[in-house]
Amino acid sequence: MRGSRTPAVRPVTNDTQKKARALSRHRRMKVARAAHTTLVKVDQWSRGDAVPADLATALEAAAKGIGPKPAKK
């Protein structure tokens, strides 16, 4: 059985990436527009996939600025 002796490689995500993953598609699109990228790149970044460092910092800043939709009263 191949690979039975090595542990699984799992991407490590931070709190901002987890928060971005929980956002709706519309909110993720707002993050993408703020970072001047595409929705695909936002989804890849939130999963922990490799993206360029400058794009990752832009996405981090954009995701911090956009939060979840406010609850109705």
C-alpha positions as CSV (number, residue, x, y, z in Angstrom):
1,M,0.0,0.0,0.0
2,R,1.6,3.2,-1.2
3,G,1.9,6.1,1.2
4,S,0.8,4.2,4.3
5,R,3.9,5.3,6.2
6,T,3.6,9.0,5.6
7,P,1.0,11.4,7.1
8,A,-1.5,13.1,5.0
9,V,-0.6,16.6,3.8
10,R,-3.3,19.0,4.8
11,P,-3.3,22.8,4.1
12,V,-3.2,25.0,7.1
13,T,-5.7,27.9,7.0
14,N,-5.8,30.9,9.3
15,D,-8.9,32.5,10.8
16,T,-9.3,35.0,8.0
17,Q,-9.3,32.3,5.4
18,K,-11.9,30.3,7.4
19,K,-14.0,33.5,7.7
20,A,-13.7,34.1,4.0
21,R,-14.8,30.5,3.3
22,A,-18.0,31.0,5.3
23,L,-19.0,34.1,3.3
24,S,-21.7,33.9,0.6
25,R,-20.7,33.9,-3.0
26,H,-21.8,37.6,-3.3
27,R,-19.5,38.6,-0.4
28,R,-16.6,36.5,-1.7
29,M,-17.1,38.4,-5.0
30,K,-16.7,41.7,-3.1
31,V,-13.5,40.4,-1.6
32,A,-12.3,39.5,-5.1
33,R,-13.1,43.0,-6.5
34,A,-11.4,44.7,-3.6
35,A,-8.2,42.6,-4.1
36,H,-8.4,43.0,-8.0
37,T,-8.6,39.3,-8.7
38,T,-11.2,36.5,-9.5
39,L,-13.6,34.5,-7.4
40,V,-11.6,31.4,-8.3
41,K,-8.5,32.8,-6.7
42,V,-10.4,33.8,-3.6
43,D,-11.8,30.3,-3.3
44,Q,-8.3,28.8,-3.8
45,W,-6.8,31.1,-1.1
46,S,-9.6,30.3,1.4
47,R,-9.0,26.5,0.9
48,G,-5.3,27.0,1.7
49,D,-4.1,26.4,-1.9
50,A,-0.9,28.1,-3.1
51,V,-1.4,31.7,-4.4
52,P,1.3,34.3,-5.0
53,A,2.4,36.2,-1.9
54,D,1.3,39.6,-3.1
55,L,-2.2,38.3,-3.9
56,A,-2.4,36.6,-0.5
57,T,-1.7,39.8,1.3
58,A,-4.3,41.7,-0.8
59,L,-6.9,39.0,-0.2
60,E,-6.1,39.0,3.6
61,A,-6.7,42.8,3.7
62,A,-9.8,42.6,1.6
63,A,-11.3,39.8,3.7
64,K,-10.8,41.6,6.9
65,G,-12.7,44.6,5.6
66,I,-15.7,42.6,4.4
67,G,-17.6,40.8,7.1
68,P,-20.7,38.6,7.1
69,K,-24.1,40.0,6.2
70,P,-25.7,41.7,9.2
71,A,-28.6,39.9,10.8
72,K,-32.1,41.3,10.3
73,K,-33.8,42.9,13.3
